[in-house]
Amino acid sequence: MSNPIQDSIDLVREIAEDGRRLVVQEIALAKAEASEKLSVVGRHAFVLCVGLTMGIAALVVLLSSINRGLTVALEPALSLEIAVWLAPLILFAVFGTASYLVVRRSLYNLRNDTLTLDKTQQTLKENKRWIQHKSA
């Protein structure tokens, strides 16, 4: 014959064990999801740094060559004194704008990769409903 008190105790134990198991699973899910999100952000940040470093090195060499060529090209139309400062100013405007656009795009990508643990939030809501249903 079934003992109602023992059945109630067994039910409470089962609910407690299920709740403990859910908490352990939620923690594992949160860790995995956080690791995944941080990995994506890390990749974007790494690519941004590599791109900026390579761009700076390339621009130093390129701008030096272009500056000399532009100065020579401007000199027949302007005096050498004007060509010497106008050539770097033109280069700054062109390459500065290009650099700004690339960095802005990378920062936009970094901002839009949220660190919100969407899967964890969803399963926590589902678990809450399950526990409420089970204990009702």
GUPA-515345 format. One record per residue: residue number from 1; x, y, z of N, C-alpha, C, O in turn. Coordinates in steps of 0.05 Angstrom, whole numbers. Atoms other than C-alpha are relative to their C-alpha. Layout:
N
  num     n_u     n_v     n_w    ca_u    ca_v    ca_w     c_u     c_v     c_w     o_u     o_v     o_w
  NUM       X       Y       Z       X       Y       Z       X       Y       Z       X       Y       Z
...
END
This chain:
136
  num     n_u     n_v     n_w    ca_u    ca_v    ca_w     c_u     c_v     c_w     o_u     o_v     o_w
    1      17     -23       0       0       0       0      18      25       0      38      26      13
    2     -16     -24       3      26      69     -18      -3      18      24     -25      23      34
    3       0     -19     -23      46     117      37       0      28     -12      20      36     -25
    4       1     -27      11      24     189      19      22      18       9      32      35      -6
    5     -22     -16     -10      77     220      63      26      -7     -14      40      11     -23
    6     -25       8      14     133     179      32      -1       8     -29      20      16     -40
    7       2      -9      28     106     194     -38       6      30      -2      19      38     -21
    8      -5     -29       0     107     269     -22      30       5       4      41      23     -10
    9     -29      -3      -5     178     263       5      16      -7     -25      34       7     -33
   10     -14       8      24     200     225     -57      -4      20     -23      15      26     -38
   11       6     -20      20     167     277    -102      17      25       5      29      36     -14
   12     -17     -23      -6     203     334     -66      29      -6      -6      43      11     -17
   13     -28       8       6     269     296     -72       5       1     -30      25      10     -39
   14      -2       1      29     257     285    -146       1      29     -12      17      34     -30
   15       0     -28       9     241     359    -157      26      13       7      37      28     -10
   16     -25     -12      -8     302     380    -118      23     -10     -17      40       6     -25
   17     -21      11      16     347     333    -157      -2      11     -29      18      17     -41
   18       4     -12      26     317     357    -223       9      29      -1      21      38     -20
   19      -8     -28      -1     327     429    -202      31       3       2      42      20     -12
   20     -29      -1      -2     400     415    -183      12      -6     -27      31       7     -36
   21     -10       7      27     411     381    -250      -3      23     -20      15      28     -36
   22       5     -23      18     380     440    -286      20      22       5      30      34     -14
   23     -19     -21      -6     425     489    -250      28      -7     -11      41      10     -23
   24     -26       9      11     487     448    -269       0       3     -30      20      13     -41
   25       1      -2      29     465     445    -341      -1      29      -9      12      36     -29
   26       1     -29       7     449     520    -343      28      13       3      35      29     -14
   27     -27     -11      -4     518     536    -316      18      -9     -23      34       7     -34
   28     -16      10      22     550     492    -369      -7      14     -26      10      21     -42
   29       9     -15      25     508     525    -424      10      29       0      19      39     -20
   30      -9     -28      -2     525     595    -399      30       1      -5      39      20     -19
   31     -29       0       5     599     578    -399       6      -4     -30      23      10     -41
   32      -5       5      28     596     550    -469      -8      23     -17       6      31     -36
   33       9     -23      16     556     608    -496      17      24       4      24      38     -16
   34     -17     -22      -5     599     660    -463      27      -4     -14      38      15     -26
   35     -26       6      13     662     626    -490      -3       5     -30      15      16     -43
   36       5      -4      28     631     626    -560      -1      30      -7      11      38     -27
   37       3     -29       6     612     700    -557      27      14       3      34      31     -14
   38     -26     -13      -4     680     721    -530      20      -8     -22      37       8     -30
   39     -18       9      22     715     680    -584      -6      17     -25      13      25     -39
   40       7     -16      23     677     718    -638      10      28       3      22      39     -16
   41     -10     -28      -5     693     786    -607      30       0      -2      42      19     -13
   42     -29       2       1     765     764    -599      11      -1     -28      31      12     -35
   43      -8       1      28     770     746    -672      -2      27     -14      16      35     -29
   44       4     -27      12     742     813    -694      21      19      10      33      34      -6
   45     -20     -18     -11     789     850    -648      28      -6     -11      44      12     -17
   46     -26       8      11     849     810    -672       3       9     -29      24      20     -36
   47      -1      -8      29     832     822    -745       3      30      -2      18      40     -19
   48      -3     -29       0     824     896    -730      28       8       6      39      25      -8
   49     -27      -7      -7     892     900    -697      20      -8     -22      38       8     -28
   50     -18       8      22     927     861    -752      -3      19     -23      17      28     -35
   51       5     -18      23     894     903    -805      11      28       4      23      39     -14
   52     -11     -27      -6     913     968    -771      30       0       0      42      19     -11
   53     -30       1       0     985     947    -760      11      -3     -28      30      12     -35
   54     -10       3      27     994     924    -831      -5      25     -16      12      34     -32
   55       6     -25      14     960     986    -857      19      23       7      27      38     -11
   56     -18     -21      -8    1004    1032    -817      28      -4     -12      40      15     -23
   57     -26       6      12    1068     997    -840       0       6     -30      18      18     -41
   58       1      -4      28    1046     998    -912      -3      30      -7       9      39     -26
   59       4     -28       5    1023    1070    -909      25      17       3      30      36     -11
   60     -24     -15      -4    1089    1094    -882      18      -1     -25      28      19     -34
   61     -16       3      24    1126    1066    -942     -13      13     -24      -1      28     -39
   62      14     -11      23    1073    1084    -992      -2      30       0       3      43     -20
   63       3     -29      -2    1062    1154    -967      26      15      -5      26      37     -16
   64     -26     -12       5    1135    1169    -969       5       2     -30      14      23     -40
   65      -4       0      29    1139    1149   -1042     -20      19     -14     -12      34     -32
   66      20     -17      12    1074    1184   -1061       5      29       5       2      46     -12
   67      -6     -28      -7    1093    1247   -1024      22      11     -18      19      33     -28
   68     -21     -10      18    1157    1253   -1064      -9       3     -28      -3      23     -41
   69      11      -2      27    1122    1239   -1129     -19      23      -4     -19      37     -24
   70      19     -22       2    1066    1287   -1115      13      27       2       5      47     -11
   71     -15     -25      -2    1114    1341   -1094      13       7     -27      12      30     -35
   72     -12      -4      26    1151    1333   -1160     -21       8     -20     -16      26     -37
   73      21      -6      19    1085    1334   -1198     -12      28       4     -19      42     -15
   74      12     -26      -7    1060    1397   -1162      20      23      -6      11      46     -10
   75     -21     -21       2    1126    1435   -1168      -2      17     -25       2      41     -24
   76       1     -17      24    1118    1458   -1241     -24      20       2     -21      43      -8
   77      23     -18      -1    1049    1489   -1225       2      19      24      -9      41      23
   78      -3     -16     -24    1067    1515   -1156      29       3       7      46     -10      -5
   79     -28      -2      -9    1130    1537   -1122       6     -25      17     -11     -38      27
   80      -9      23     -15    1171    1483   -1088      -8       3      29     -15     -17      43
   81       7      -5     -28    1156    1515   -1020     -29      -8       5     -36     -19      26
   82      28       7      -3    1081    1504   -1031      -4     -30      -5     -18     -43      10
   83       3      28       7    1087    1435   -1063      10     -18      23      -1     -40      28
   84     -11      16     -22    1128    1410   -1003     -20      -4      22     -21     -26      34
   85      20       4     -21    1071    1421    -954     -27      -8     -10     -43     -21       4
   86      26       7      12    1011    1412   -1001      -2     -30      -6     -23     -42      -2
   87       1      28       7    1030    1342   -1023      -6     -17      25     -24     -34      23
   88       7      16     -23    1030    1312    -952     -29       6      10     -42     -12      20
   89      28      -6      -8     964    1349    -937     -20     -15     -17     -40     -25      -6
   90      18      15      17     930    1318    -997       0     -29       7     -21     -42       8
   91      -2      28      -7     956    1250    -978     -14      -6      27     -27     -27      30
   92      13       3     -26     932    1259    -907     -31      -1      -4     -44     -18       8
   93      29      -1       4     862    1276    -931     -10     -27     -12     -30     -38      -4
   94       9      25      13     857    1215    -977       3     -24      18     -17     -39      22
   95      -4      24     -16     888    1162    -933     -13       2      28     -20     -18      39
   96      13      -4     -26     860    1191    -868     -30      -8      -3     -41     -21      15
   97      28       7       5     790    1185    -897      -4     -30      -3     -22     -42       8
   98       2      29       4     801    1113    -920       4     -15      26     -10     -34      32
   99      -5      13     -26     830    1094    -852     -24       3      18     -32     -16      32
  100      24      -6     -17     771    1126    -816     -23     -19      -7     -36     -30      11
  101      22      17       8     721    1086    -857       5     -29       7     -14     -43      16
  102      -6      28      -7     756    1019    -846      -2      -4      31     -14     -24      39
  103       2       3     -30     763    1030    -770     -29       2       9     -37     -13      27
  104      28      -4      -7     691    1054    -765     -16     -26      -5     -32     -34      11
  105      14      25       6     666     990    -799       7     -22      20     -10     -37      28
  106      -8      21     -19     707     945    -753     -12       6      27     -21     -13      41
  107      12      -7     -26     682     982    -691     -30      -6      -1     -41     -14      19
  108      28       6       3     611     975    -717      -5     -30       3     -23     -38      17
  109       2      29      -3     621     900    -723       4      -9      29     -10     -27      38
  110      -5       7     -28     649     896    -653     -24       7      18     -31      -8      36
  111      23      -9     -16     590     935    -624     -24     -18      -5     -40     -22      14
  112      24      16       6     539     891    -659       2     -29       8     -18     -43       7
  113      -3      27     -10     567     826    -634      -4       1      30      14       6      46
  114       8      -2     -28     530     825    -568      12     -23      17      17     -44       7
  115      -9      21     -19     554     787    -507     -23     -11      16     -19     -25      36
  116      24      10     -14     483     771    -486      -1     -30      -4       3     -40     -27
  117       2      29       1     475     698    -470     -29      -8      -7     -44     -16      11
  118      27       4       9     412     688    -511     -11     -28       6     -33     -32      16
  119       8      28      -4     409     612    -508      -5      -5      30     -24     -19      38
  120       3       5     -28     420     612    -433     -25      14      11     -39       2      27
  121      24     -14      -9     366     664    -421     -25     -15      -8     -44     -18       8
  122      23      14      10     317     624    -463      -4     -26      16     -27     -32      24
  123       3      25     -15     331     558    -427      -7       5      29     -21     -11      42
  124       7      -7     -28     327     592    -359     -30       6       2     -43      -3      21
  125      29      -5       0     257     617    -377     -16     -26      -3     -36     -30      11
  126      14      26       3     237     547    -401       2     -16      26     -18     -29      33
  127      -3      15     -25     265     516    -337     -18      11      22     -29      -4      38
  128      17     -13     -20     227     566    -294     -29     -10      -5     -43     -17      15
  129      27       9       6     162     547    -330      -3     -29       8     -23     -38      18
  130       2      29      -6     178     473    -322      -2      -5      30     -18     -21      39
  131       1       4     -29     192     479    -248     -27      10      12     -38      -3      29
  132      26      -9      -9     129     520    -237     -22     -20      -6     -39     -25      10
  133      20      20       7      89     468    -274       3     -25      17     -17     -37      26
  134      -5      24     -15     122     410    -237      -8       3      29     -18     -16      41
  135       6      -4     -28     111     441    -169     -29       7       5     -38       9      28
  136      28      -8      -3      39     461    -183     -18     -24       6     -42     -21       9
END
